[in-house]
Amino acid sequence: MGLLVKEGDVYRNSALAEKYFIKERSIYWTRQFSKECAEAYEAYTELEKVLSTGEISHAIKRAKKKNYLEKMTENREEAKNFTQMLFYYHQPDAEALAEYLNLKEKQAVLDVGGGSGVMSISLLKKNPNLRACIMDIEPVCRIAEGNITKAGLSHRISVIPGDFYKGLPEGFDVIMCCDIGRVPKQLVREAYKRLPSEGMIVLVDRYLSNDRTEPLDRLLYQFEGSEFGMETREEIIELLKDCGFKNTNMDKLINDIWVITGRKIDQR
C-alpha cells in the first residue's frame, strides 16, 4: 500500500503515511472516515447500475439514517470518532478563516454547532482580544472541552450544551456557523435578534455553485441520505438580507469552502 518504507531490518512511515496517517488524526480519521466510505458504497453501486442500464431501481432513495443529533447522543464512541475526525479535517479551514476575518474590534464569538472547537481555537490563537463559546449537544461539548484544554484556552473558550435551533444566547458580537448543515431562516433571524448593532454573522461551508453543479461530491452525498444543506451561495446571501443583515459579502476561503458574512446595522 506504500505506507511503510524498509531501511535494512527497520520499517518507517512513508511520505504518504506521514502526510495522511499521523498522530491522533490516524486514529479518528481511519475509524470514522473508513466507516462512512463503506456505508456509502452500496448506495453508489446501485446508482451506477441505474445509470448504466436505464432501469428503474426501488433501492435508489434517500437512506433512512439516524440524524446527527440521534447518532451523537446515542453512541458516545461514534460521537468522539466523528467529532475528532472533523477536528483534524478542518484544521486548514480554521487557519484560513482566522487569517481572513478581521476581528480586532470584536470581543465575543458564539460558535453555533462548533463541534470539536477547531474554529474557535484558531480564531482565539489569532485574536488575543477574543473570547468564545461553543454551543452544541452535550456529548460533543464534552469532547470539545478536551481539545480546548489541550490548546491551553480553557480560560477563554467555554461551552454551552443545548439545541441551537431552539434559541441562541445573548452577549456575543459575532455569531458563527461552520459546516452545520442546512441553515434555516429561523436560525438566521434568531442570530440577527441576538446580535448588537455592528454585530457580525459568519457562515462557512461548501455551498453549492449557483448552477448547482459543484461541488459534485456534495450532490452525490444526497444518495446516502445526507443532512448537508443544498443552498447556493447566492441563496445564502439572499437569506441574510431577508433577515435584515447588511454589507453581505462572500469569498472563497480555501479549496471549495466559502465564507459568507453580514452585519447588523441598526437604522437610526
MIDOSE-1310 file (N, C-alpha, C; in nm, 2 decimals, decimal comma, always signed):
residues 268
mgll	+0,08/-0,12/+0,00/+0,00/+0,00/+0,00/+0,09/+0,13/+0,00; +0,21/+0,11/+0,02/+0,30/+0,23/+0,02/+0,30/+0,31/+0,15; +0,26/+0,24/+0,26/+0,25/+0,32/+0,39/+0,38/+0,30/+0,47; +0,46/+0,20/+0,43/+0,59/+0,18/+0,51/+0,70/+0,17/+0,41
vkeg	+0,82/+0,21/+0,46/+0,94/+0,20/+0,38/+1,05/+0,12/+0,46; +1,11/+0,02/+0,40/+1,21/-0,06/+0,47/+1,35/+0,00/+0,46; +1,41/+0,01/+0,57/+1,55/+0,05/+0,57/+1,63/-0,05/+0,65; +1,70/-0,14/+0,58/+1,77/-0,25/+0,65/+1,66/-0,35/+0,71
dvyr	+1,67/-0,37/+0,84/+1,57/-0,45/+0,91/+1,46/-0,37/+0,98; +1,46/-0,24/+0,95/+1,36/-0,15/+1,02/+1,27/-0,09/+0,92; +1,14/-0,08/+0,96/+1,04/-0,01/+0,88/+1,01/+0,13/+0,94; +0,99/+0,22/+0,85/+0,94/+0,36/+0,89/+0,83/+0,40/+0,80
nsal	+0,76/+0,51/+0,85/+0,65/+0,56/+0,77/+0,69/+0,62/+0,64; +0,62/+0,59/+0,54/+0,65/+0,66/+0,41/+0,60/+0,80/+0,41; +0,63/+0,88/+0,31/+0,58/+1,02/+0,30/+0,43/+1,02/+0,30; +0,37/+0,92/+0,23/+0,22/+0,92/+0,23/+0,17/+0,90/+0,36
aeky	+0,22/+0,80/+0,44/+0,18/+0,77/+0,57/+0,19/+0,89/+0,67; +0,31/+0,96/+0,65/+0,33/+1,08/+0,74/+0,23/+1,19/+0,71; +0,19/+1,20/+0,58/+0,10/+1,31/+0,54/-0,04/+1,28/+0,58; -0,09/+1,16/+0,57/-0,23/+1,13/+0,59/-0,26/+1,05/+0,71
fike	-0,16/+0,98/+0,77/-0,19/+0,90/+0,89/-0,09/+0,93/+1,00; -0,12/+1,04/+1,07/-0,02/+1,08/+1,17/-0,09/+1,11/+1,30; -0,03/+1,08/+1,41/-0,07/+1,11/+1,54/-0,22/+1,08/+1,56; -0,29/+1,17/+1,63/-0,43/+1,14/+1,66/-0,52/+1,13/+1,54
rsiy	-0,48/+1,20/+1,44/-0,57/+1,20/+1,32/-0,58/+1,06/+1,26; -0,47/+0,98/+1,27/-0,48/+0,85/+1,21/-0,58/+0,77/+1,28; -0,60/+0,78/+1,41/-0,70/+0,70/+1,49/-0,84/+0,74/+1,44; -0,87/+0,86/+1,45/-1,01/+0,90/+1,43/-1,04/+0,91/+1,28
wtrq	-0,95/+0,94/+1,20/-0,97/+0,95/+1,05/-1,00/+0,81/+1,00; -0,91/+0,72/+1,03/-0,93/+0,58/+0,97/-1,06/+0,52/+1,03; -1,08/+0,54/+1,16/-1,20/+0,47/+1,22/-1,33/+0,52/+1,15; -1,35/+0,66/+1,15/-1,47/+0,71/+1,11/-1,49/+0,73/+0,96
fske	-1,39/+0,78/+0,89/-1,40/+0,80/+0,75/-1,41/+0,67/+0,68; -1,33/+0,57/+0,72/-1,34/+0,44/+0,65/-1,48/+0,38/+0,67; -1,54/+0,40/+0,79/-1,68/+0,35/+0,81/-1,78/+0,42/+0,72; -1,76/+0,55/+0,71/-1,86/+0,63/+0,62/-1,84/+0,59/+0,48
caea	-1,72/+0,56/+0,43/-1,70/+0,51/+0,29/-1,77/+0,38/+0,27; -1,76/+0,29/+0,36/-1,82/+0,16/+0,35/-1,97/+0,17/+0,34; -2,03/+0,26/+0,42/-2,17/+0,28/+0,42/-2,22/+0,34/+0,29; -2,14/+0,42/+0,23/-2,17/+0,49/+0,10/-2,16/+0,39/-0,02
yeay	-2,08/+0,29/-0,01/-2,06/+0,20/-0,12/-2,18/+0,14/-0,18; -2,27/+0,09/-0,10/-2,39/+0,03/-0,15/-2,48/+0,13/-0,23; -2,50/+0,25/-0,18/-2,58/+0,35/-0,25/-2,52/+0,38/-0,38; -2,39/+0,40/-0,39/-2,33/+0,44/-0,51/-2,32/+0,33/-0,61
tele	-2,31/+0,21/-0,56/-2,31/+0,09/-0,65/-2,45/+0,08/-0,72; -2,56/+0,10/-0,65/-2,69/+0,09/-0,70/-2,71/+0,20/-0,80; -2,66/+0,32/-0,77/-2,67/+0,44/-0,86/-2,60/+0,40/-1,00; -2,48/+0,34/-0,99/-2,41/+0,31/-1,11/-2,49/+0,21/-1,20
kvls	-2,55/+0,12/-1,13/-2,63/+0,02/-1,21/-2,75/+0,09/-1,29; -2,81/+0,18/-1,22/-2,93/+0,25/-1,28/-2,88/+0,34/-1,40; -2,77/+0,41/-1,38/-2,72/+0,50/-1,48/-2,67/+0,42/-1,60; -2,61/+0,30/-1,58/-2,56/+0,22/-1,69/-2,67/+0,14/-1,77
tgei	-2,77/+0,11/-1,70/-2,88/+0,02/-1,76/-3,00/+0,10/-1,80; -3,03/+0,21/-1,73/-3,15/+0,29/-1,75/-3,27/+0,23/-1,69; -3,25/+0,12/-1,61/-3,36/+0,05/-1,54/-3,40/+0,12/-1,41; -3,53/+0,13/-1,38/-3,57/+0,19/-1,25/-3,53/+0,10/-1,13
shai	-3,48/+0,16/-1,03/-3,45/+0,08/-0,91/-3,52/+0,14/-0,79; -3,59/+0,05/-0,72/-3,65/+0,10/-0,59/-3,55/+0,12/-0,48; -3,43/+0,07/-0,50/-3,33/+0,08/-0,40/-3,27/+0,22/-0,39; -3,29/+0,30/-0,50/-3,23/+0,44/-0,50/-3,34/+0,53/-0,44
krak	-3,31/+0,56/-0,32/-3,39/+0,66/-0,24/-3,30/+0,71/-0,13; -3,34/+0,81/-0,07/-3,26/+0,87/+0,04/-3,26/+0,76/+0,16; -3,14/+0,73/+0,20/-3,13/+0,63/+0,30/-3,19/+0,67/+0,43; -3,26/+0,58/+0,50/-3,32/+0,62/+0,63/-3,22/+0,60/+0,74
kkny	-3,15/+0,71/+0,76/-3,04/+0,71/+0,86/-3,09/+0,79/+0,98; -3,03/+0,76/+1,09/-3,05/+0,85/+1,21/-2,98/+0,98/+1,18; -3,04/+1,09/+1,23/-2,98/+1,22/+1,21/-2,87/+1,24/+1,31; -2,80/+1,35/+1,29/-2,68/+1,38/+1,36/-2,71/+1,38/+1,51
lekm	-2,82/+1,44/+1,55/-2,85/+1,45/+1,70/-2,87/+1,32/+1,76; -2,94/+1,23/+1,69/-2,96/+1,09/+1,74/-2,83/+1,01/+1,75; -2,75/+1,02/+1,64/-2,63/+0,94/+1,64/-2,53/+0,98/+1,75; -2,51/+1,11/+1,76/-2,41/+1,16/+1,86/-2,46/+1,14/+2,00
tenr	-2,59/+1,14/+2,03/-2,64/+1,13/+2,16/-2,64/+0,98/+2,20; -2,68/+0,89/+2,11/-2,70/+0,75/+2,15/-2,56/+0,68/+2,15; -2,46/+0,72/+2,08/-2,34/+0,64/+2,07/-2,22/+0,74/+2,10; -2,17/+0,74/+2,22/-2,07/+0,84/+2,25/-1,94/+0,81/+2,19
eeak	-1,91/+0,68/+2,16/-1,79/+0,64/+2,09/-1,79/+0,70/+1,95; -1,90/+0,69/+1,88/-1,91/+0,74/+1,75/-1,91/+0,89/+1,75; -1,96/+0,95/+1,86/-1,96/+1,10/+1,87/-1,81/+1,14/+1,88; -1,73/+1,07/+1,96/-1,59/+1,10/+1,97/-1,52/+1,08/+1,84
nftq	-1,54/+0,97/+1,77/-1,47/+0,95/+1,65/-1,50/+1,05/+1,54; -1,63/+1,08/+1,53/-1,68/+1,17/+1,43/-1,63/+1,32/+1,46; -1,64/+1,36/+1,58/-1,61/+1,49/+1,62/-1,46/+1,51/+1,60; -1,38/+1,42/+1,65/-1,23/+1,43/+1,64/-1,18/+1,42/+1,50
mlfy	-1,25/+1,34/+1,41/-1,22/+1,33/+1,27/-1,23/+1,47/+1,21; -1,34/+1,54/+1,24/-1,36/+1,68/+1,19/-1,26/+1,78/+1,25; -1,21/+1,75/+1,37/-1,11/+1,84/+1,43/-0,99/+1,85/+1,34; -0,94/+1,73/+1,30/-0,82/+1,73/+1,21/-0,85/+1,77/+1,07
yhqp	-0,97/+1,73/+1,02/-1,01/+1,76/+0,88/-1,02/+1,91/+0,86; -1,07/+1,98/+0,96/-1,10/+2,12/+0,94/-0,98/+2,21/+0,99; -0,87/+2,16/+1,02/-0,76/+2,24/+1,06/-0,72/+2,35/+0,96; -0,70/+2,31/+0,83/-0,67/+2,41/+0,73/-0,78/+2,52/+0,71
daea	-0,91/+2,47/+0,72/-1,02/+2,57/+0,71/-1,01/+2,67/+0,82; -0,99/+2,62/+0,94/-0,99/+2,70/+1,06/-0,87/+2,81/+1,05; -0,76/+2,76/+1,01/-0,65/+2,86/+1,00/-0,67/+2,96/+0,89; -0,74/+2,92/+0,78/-0,77/+3,01/+0,67/-0,87/+3,11/+0,72
laey	-0,97/+3,07/+0,80/-1,07/+3,16/+0,85/-1,01/+3,26/+0,95; -0,92/+3,22/+1,03/-0,86/+3,31/+1,13/-0,78/+3,42/+1,05; -0,72/+3,38/+0,94/-0,64/+3,48/+0,86/-0,74/+3,57/+0,79; -0,85/+3,52/+0,75/-0,95/+3,60/+0,67/-1,02/+3,70/+0,75
lnlk	-1,08/+3,67/+0,86/-1,16/+3,75/+0,94/-1,09/+3,86/+1,01; -1,14/+3,98/+1,01/-1,08/+4,09/+1,09/-1,17/+4,11/+1,21; -1,12/+4,06/+1,32/-1,20/+4,06/+1,45/-1,13/+4,14/+1,56; -1,05/+4,24/+1,51/-0,98/+4,32/+1,61/-1,07/+4,40/+1,70
ekqa	-1,19/+4,44/+1,65/-1,28/+4,52/+1,72/-1,39/+4,44/+1,79; -1,38/+4,31/+1,78/-1,48/+4,22/+1,83/-1,44/+4,16/+1,97; -1,53/+4,12/+2,05/-1,50/+4,07/+2,18/-1,54/+3,93/+2,21; -1,65/+3,88/+2,15/-1,70/+3,75/+2,19/-1,77/+3,68/+2,07
vldv	-1,73/+3,56/+2,04/-1,78/+3,48/+1,93/-1,87/+3,36/+1,99; -1,99/+3,35/+1,93/-2,07/+3,23/+1,96/-2,05/+3,14/+1,85; -1,99/+3,02/+1,87/-1,96/+2,92/+1,77/-2,08/+2,82/+1,77; -2,18/+2,85/+1,68/-2,30/+2,77/+1,68/-2,27/+2,63/+1,61
gggs	-2,30/+2,52/+1,68/-2,27/+2,39/+1,63/-2,12/+2,38/+1,61; -2,05/+2,43/+1,71/-1,90/+2,44/+1,70/-1,82/+2,31/+1,71; -1,89/+2,20/+1,74/-1,83/+2,07/+1,74/-1,71/+2,06/+1,82; -1,60/+2,02/+1,75/-1,47/+1,99/+1,82/-1,40/+2,12/+1,88
gvms	-1,45/+2,24/+1,83/-1,38/+2,36/+1,88/-1,27/+2,41/+1,79; -1,25/+2,34/+1,68/-1,14/+2,37/+1,59/-1,14/+2,52/+1,54; -1,26/+2,57/+1,50/-1,27/+2,70/+1,45/-1,24/+2,80/+1,56; -1,30/+2,79/+1,68/-1,28/+2,88/+1,79/-1,14/+2,89/+1,83
isll	-1,08/+2,77/+1,84/-0,94/+2,76/+1,88/-0,85/+2,84/+1,79; -0,87/+2,83/+1,66/-0,78/+2,90/+1,56/-0,81/+3,05/+1,57; -0,94/+3,09/+1,59/-0,97/+3,23/+1,59/-0,91/+3,30/+1,72; -0,91/+3,23/+1,83/-0,86/+3,29/+1,95/-0,71/+3,29/+1,96
kknp	-0,64/+3,20/+1,89/-0,50/+3,20/+1,88/-0,45/+3,32/+1,80; -0,53/+3,36/+1,70/-0,50/+3,47/+1,61/-0,54/+3,60/+1,68; -0,65/+3,60/+1,76/-0,70/+3,73/+1,82/-0,70/+3,72/+1,97; -0,60/+3,77/+2,04/-0,59/+3,76/+2,18/-0,70/+3,84/+2,26
nlra	-0,77/+3,93/+2,18/-0,88/+4,01/+2,24/-1,01/+3,93/+2,25; -1,02/+3,82/+2,19/-1,14/+3,75/+2,18/-1,17/+3,64/+2,29; -1,29/+3,62/+2,32/-1,34/+3,50/+2,39/-1,44/+3,43/+2,31; -1,47/+3,31/+2,33/-1,56/+3,23/+2,25/-1,64/+3,14/+2,33
cimd	-1,75/+3,10/+2,28/-1,84/+2,99/+2,34/-1,89/+2,90/+2,23; -1,87/+2,77/+2,26/-1,92/+2,67/+2,16/-2,05/+2,62/+2,21; -2,15/+2,62/+2,12/-2,28/+2,57/+2,15/-2,31/+2,45/+2,07; -2,33/+2,33/+2,13/-2,35/+2,21/+2,06/-2,42/+2,11/+2,16
iepv	-2,45/+1,99/+2,12/-2,51/+1,90/+2,21/-2,41/+1,85/+2,31; -2,46/+1,80/+2,42/-2,38/+1,77/+2,54/-2,26/+1,68/+2,51; -2,28/+1,56/+2,44/-2,17/+1,47/+2,42/-2,06/+1,54/+2,34; -2,09/+1,62/+2,25/-1,99/+1,69/+2,16/-1,92/+1,80/+2,24
cria	-2,00/+1,87/+2,33/-1,93/+1,97/+2,41/-1,83/+1,91/+2,50; -1,85/+1,79/+2,55/-1,75/+1,73/+2,64/-1,62/+1,70/+2,56; -1,64/+1,66/+2,44/-1,52/+1,63/+2,35/-1,45/+1,76/+2,32; -1,52/+1,87/+2,29/-1,46/+2,00/+2,27/-1,38/+2,05/+2,38
egni	-1,43/+2,02/+2,51/-1,36/+2,07/+2,63/-1,22/+2,01/+2,63; -1,21/+1,89/+2,59/-1,07/+1,83/+2,59/-0,98/+1,90/+2,49; -1,03/+1,93/+2,37/-0,95/+2,00/+2,28/-0,91/+2,14/+2,32; -1,01/+2,20/+2,39/-0,98/+2,34/+2,44/-0,88/+2,34/+2,55
tkag	-0,89/+2,24/+2,64/-0,79/+2,23/+2,74/-0,65/+2,20/+2,69; -0,64/+2,11/+2,59/-0,51/+2,08/+2,52/-0,45/+2,20/+2,46; -0,54/+2,29/+2,40/-0,49/+2,41/+2,34/-0,45/+2,52/+2,44; -0,48/+2,50/+2,57/-0,45/+2,60/+2,67/-0,54/+2,72/+2,67
lshr	-0,67/+2,70/+2,63/-0,76/+2,81/+2,61/-0,89/+2,80/+2,69; -0,88/+2,72/+2,80/-1,00/+2,70/+2,88/-1,05/+2,82/+2,95; -0,95/+2,92/+2,97/-0,99/+3,05/+3,03/-1,06/+3,14/+2,94; -1,06/+3,11/+2,81/-1,12/+3,20/+2,71/-1,23/+3,13/+2,62
isvi	-1,24/+3,00/+2,62/-1,34/+2,93/+2,55/-1,43/+2,85/+2,64; -1,56/+2,87/+2,64/-1,65/+2,79/+2,72/-1,74/+2,71/+2,63; -1,82/+2,63/+2,69/-1,92/+2,55/+2,61/-2,06/+2,57/+2,67; -2,16/+2,56/+2,58/-2,30/+2,56/+2,63/-2,37/+2,44/+2,56
pgdf	-2,40/+2,34/+2,63/-2,48/+2,23/+2,58/-2,62/+2,27/+2,55; -2,67/+2,25/+2,43/-2,81/+2,29/+2,40/-2,84/+2,27/+2,25; -2,97/+2,29/+2,22/-3,02/+2,29/+2,08/-3,03/+2,43/+2,03; -2,94/+2,46/+1,94/-2,93/+2,60/+1,89/-3,05/+2,63/+1,80
ykgl	-3,13/+2,53/+1,76/-3,25/+2,56/+1,68/-3,36/+2,61/+1,77; -3,35/+2,60/+1,90/-3,45/+2,64/+1,99/-3,42/+2,78/+2,05; -3,31/+2,84/+2,01/-3,27/+2,97/+2,05/-3,13/+2,99/+2,08; -3,08/+3,12/+2,08/-2,94/+3,15/+2,10/-2,92/+3,24/+2,22
pegf	-2,81/+3,23/+2,29/-2,79/+3,32/+2,40/-2,74/+3,46/+2,35; -2,76/+3,56/+2,43/-2,71/+3,70/+2,40/-2,57/+3,71/+2,46; -2,51/+3,83/+2,43/-2,38/+3,86/+2,48/-2,26/+3,84/+2,39; -2,29/+3,82/+2,26/-2,19/+3,79/+2,16/-2,20/+3,89/+2,04
dvim	-2,09/+3,94/+2,00/-2,09/+4,04/+1,88/-2,05/+3,97/+1,75; -2,03/+3,84/+1,75/-2,01/+3,76/+1,63/-2,08/+3,62/+1,66; -2,16/+3,59/+1,56/-2,23/+3,45/+1,57/-2,18/+3,38/+1,44; -2,12/+3,26/+1,46/-2,06/+3,19/+1,36/-2,12/+3,05/+1,34
ccdi	-2,14/+3,01/+1,22/-2,19/+2,87/+1,19/-2,10/+2,81/+1,08; -2,03/+2,71/+1,12/-1,93/+2,65/+1,02/-1,97/+2,50/+1,00; -2,01/+2,47/+0,88/-2,03/+2,33/+0,85/-2,14/+2,27/+0,94; -2,25/+2,33/+0,95/-2,36/+2,28/+1,04/-2,47/+2,22/+0,96
grvp	-2,46/+2,21/+0,83/-2,57/+2,15/+0,75/-2,66/+2,26/+0,70; -2,79/+2,23/+0,69/-2,89/+2,33/+0,64/-2,90/+2,44/+0,74; -2,90/+2,56/+0,68/-2,91/+2,69/+0,76/-3,06/+2,74/+0,75; -3,14/+2,71/+0,85/-3,28/+2,75/+0,84/-3,30/+2,90/+0,86
kqlv	-3,40/+2,96/+0,81/-3,42/+3,10/+0,82/-3,45/+3,14/+0,97; -3,51/+3,05/+1,04/-3,53/+3,08/+1,18/-3,40/+3,10/+1,26; -3,30/+3,03/+1,23/-3,17/+3,04/+1,30/-3,11/+3,17/+1,26; -3,11/+3,21/+1,13/-3,05/+3,34/+1,09/-3,13/+3,46/+1,16
reay	-3,26/+3,45/+1,16/-3,34/+3,55/+1,23/-3,31/+3,56/+1,38; -3,29/+3,45/+1,44/-3,25/+3,45/+1,58/-3,11/+3,51/+1,60; -3,02/+3,48/+1,51/-2,89/+3,54/+1,52/-2,90/+3,70/+1,51; -2,98/+3,74/+1,41/-3,00/+3,89/+1,40/-3,05/+3,95/+1,52
krlp	-3,15/+3,88/+1,58/-3,22/+3,93/+1,70/-3,12/+3,94/+1,82; -3,03/+3,85/+1,83/-2,94/+3,84/+1,95/-2,81/+3,93/+1,93; -2,78/+3,96/+1,81/-2,66/+4,04/+1,79/-2,68/+4,19/+1,82; -2,58/+4,26/+1,88/-2,59/+4,40/+1,90/-2,57/+4,48/+1,77
segm	-2,59/+4,60/+1,77/-2,56/+4,69/+1,65/-2,41/+4,67/+1,61; -2,38/+4,65/+1,48/-2,25/+4,63/+1,43/-2,20/+4,48/+1,45; -2,29/+4,40/+1,50/-2,26/+4,26/+1,52/-2,25/+4,19/+1,38; -2,18/+4,08/+1,38/-2,15/+4,01/+1,25/-2,19/+3,86/+1,26
ivlv	-2,25/+3,82/+1,15/-2,28/+3,68/+1,13/-2,18/+3,62/+1,03; -2,12/+3,50/+1,06/-2,02/+3,44/+0,97/-2,07/+3,29/+0,94; -2,09/+3,26/+0,82/-2,13/+3,13/+0,77/-2,02/+3,07/+0,69; -1,98/+2,95/+0,72/-1,87/+2,88/+0,64/-1,92/+2,74/+0,60
dryl	-1,91/+2,71/+0,48/-1,95/+2,58/+0,43/-1,91/+2,56/+0,28; -1,94/+2,44/+0,23/-1,91/+2,41/+0,09/-2,04/+2,43/+0,02; -2,08/+2,56/+0,01/-2,21/+2,60/-0,05/-2,21/+2,57/-0,20; -2,32/+2,53/-0,25/-2,33/+2,50/-0,40/-2,31/+2,62/-0,49
sndr	-2,26/+2,59/-0,60/-2,25/+2,70/-0,71/-2,39/+2,73/-0,75; -2,40/+2,85/-0,81/-2,53/+2,90/-0,85/-2,61/+2,81/-0,95; -2,53/+2,73/-1,03/-2,59/+2,64/-1,12/-2,61/+2,50/-1,06; -2,58/+2,49/-0,94/-2,60/+2,36/-0,86/-2,52/+2,24/-0,92
tepl	-2,41/+2,27/-0,97/-2,33/+2,15/-1,03/-2,20/+2,13/-0,95; -2,17/+2,21/-0,85/-2,05/+2,19/-0,77/-2,08/+2,23/-0,63; -2,01/+2,17/-0,53/-1,91/+2,06/-0,55/-1,99/+1,92/-0,58; -1,93/+1,84/-0,67/-2,00/+1,72/-0,71/-2,03/+1,62/-0,60
drll	-1,92/+1,61/-0,51/-1,94/+1,51/-0,40/-2,05/+1,55/-0,31; -2,07/+1,68/-0,29/-2,19/+1,72/-0,20/-2,32/+1,68/-0,26; -2,33/+1,68/-0,39/-2,45/+1,64/-0,46/-2,47/+1,49/-0,45; -2,36/+1,42/-0,46/-2,37/+1,27/-0,45/-2,40/+1,22/-0,31
yqfe	-2,37/+1,30/-0,21/-2,40/+1,26/-0,07/-2,55/+1,25/-0,05; -2,63/+1,32/-0,14/-2,77/+1,31/-0,12/-2,82/+1,17/-0,14; -2,75/+1,09/-0,21/-2,79/+0,95/-0,23/-2,77/+0,86/-0,11; -2,70/+0,92/-0,01/-2,67/+0,85/+0,11/-2,76/+0,90/+0,23
gsef	-2,86/+0,99/+0,19/-2,94/+1,05/+0,30/-2,87/+1,16/+0,37; -2,78/+1,23/+0,31/-2,70/+1,34/+0,37/-2,79/+1,44/+0,43; -2,74/+1,50/+0,54/-2,80/+1,62/+0,60/-2,74/+1,75/+0,56; -2,65/+1,74/+0,46/-2,59/+1,86/+0,41/-2,69/+1,95/+0,35
gmet	-2,67/+2,08/+0,37/-2,76/+2,18/+0,30/-2,74/+2,18/+0,15; -2,84/+2,22/+0,08/-2,83/+2,23/-0,07/-2,84/+2,37/-0,11; -2,82/+2,47/-0,03/-2,83/+2,61/-0,07/-2,71/+2,65/-0,15; -2,74/+2,74/-0,25/-2,63/+2,80/-0,33/-2,58/+2,92/-0,25
reei	-2,46/+2,97/-0,30/-2,41/+3,08/-0,23/-2,50/+3,21/-0,24; -2,56/+3,23/-0,36/-2,65/+3,34/-0,37/-2,77/+3,33/-0,28; -2,82/+3,21/-0,27/-2,93/+3,19/-0,18/-2,90/+3,22/-0,03; -2,78/+3,19/+0,01/-2,74/+3,22/+0,15/-2,73/+3,38/+0,16
iell	-2,68/+3,44/+0,06/-2,67/+3,59/+0,06/-2,81/+3,65/+0,07; -2,90/+3,60/-0,01/-3,04/+3,65/+0,00/-3,11/+3,62/+0,13; -3,07/+3,50/+0,19/-3,13/+3,47/+0,32/-3,08/+3,57/+0,43; -2,95/+3,61/+0,43/-2,90/+3,71/+0,52/-2,97/+3,84/+0,50
kdcg	-2,99/+3,88/+0,38/-3,06/+4,01/+0,35/-3,20/+4,01/+0,40; -3,27/+3,90/+0,37/-3,41/+3,89/+0,41/-3,43/+3,90/+0,56; -3,33/+3,85/+0,64/-3,33/+3,86/+0,78/-3,28/+3,99/+0,84; -3,24/+4,08/+0,75/-3,20/+4,22/+0,80/-3,06/+4,25/+0,79
fknt	-2,97/+4,16/+0,76/-2,83/+4,18/+0,76/-2,79/+4,27/+0,64; -2,69/+4,36/+0,66/-2,64/+4,45/+0,56/-2,49/+4,41/+0,53; -2,44/+4,48/+0,43/-2,30/+4,46/+0,39/-2,26/+4,32/+0,38; -2,35/+4,24/+0,32/-2,32/+4,10/+0,30/-2,21/+4,08/+0,20
nmdk	-2,13/+3,98/+0,22/-2,01/+3,95/+0,14/-1,98/+3,80/+0,13; -1,93/+3,75/+0,02/-1,89/+3,61/+0,01/-1,75/+3,61/-0,06; -1,67/+3,51/-0,01/-1,54/+3,49/-0,07/-1,51/+3,34/-0,06; -1,43/+3,30/-0,15/-1,38/+3,16/-0,14/-1,27/+3,16/-0,03
lind	-1,28/+3,07/+0,07/-1,19/+3,07/+0,18/-1,07/+2,98/+0,15; -1,10/+2,86/+0,11/-0,99/+2,76/+0,08/-1,05/+2,65/+0,00; -0,99/+2,60/-0,10/-1,04/+2,50/-0,19/-1,18/+2,53/-0,23; -1,28/+2,45/-0,20/-1,42/+2,48/-0,24/-1,51/+2,52/-0,12
iwvi	-1,44/+2,58/-0,02/-1,51/+2,63/+0,10/-1,53/+2,78/+0,09; -1,65/+2,82/+0,12/-1,68/+2,97/+0,11/-1,72/+3,02/+0,25; -1,68/+3,15/+0,26/-1,72/+3,22/+0,39/-1,81/+3,34/+0,34; -1,93/+3,34/+0,41/-2,03/+3,45/+0,38/-2,06/+3,52/+0,51
tgrk	-2,05/+3,66/+0,50/-2,07/+3,74/+0,62/-2,18/+3,84/+0,60; -2,23/+3,89/+0,71/-2,32/+4,00/+0,71/-2,32/+4,08/+0,84; -2,36/+4,20/+0,84/-2,36/+4,28/+0,96/-2,50/+4,33/+1,00; -2,52/+4,35/+1,12/-2,64/+4,41/+1,17/-2,62/+4,56/+1,19
idqr	-2,69/+4,64/+1,11/-2,67/+4,78/+1,12/-2,80/+4,84/+1,16; -2,82/+4,89/+1,28/-2,94/+4,95/+1,32/-2,97/+5,08/+1,24; -3,10/+5,09/+1,20/-3,14/+5,21/+1,13/-3,18/+5,32/+1,23; -3,11/+5,43/+1,23/-3,14/+5,54/+1,32/-3,20/+5,65/+1,25
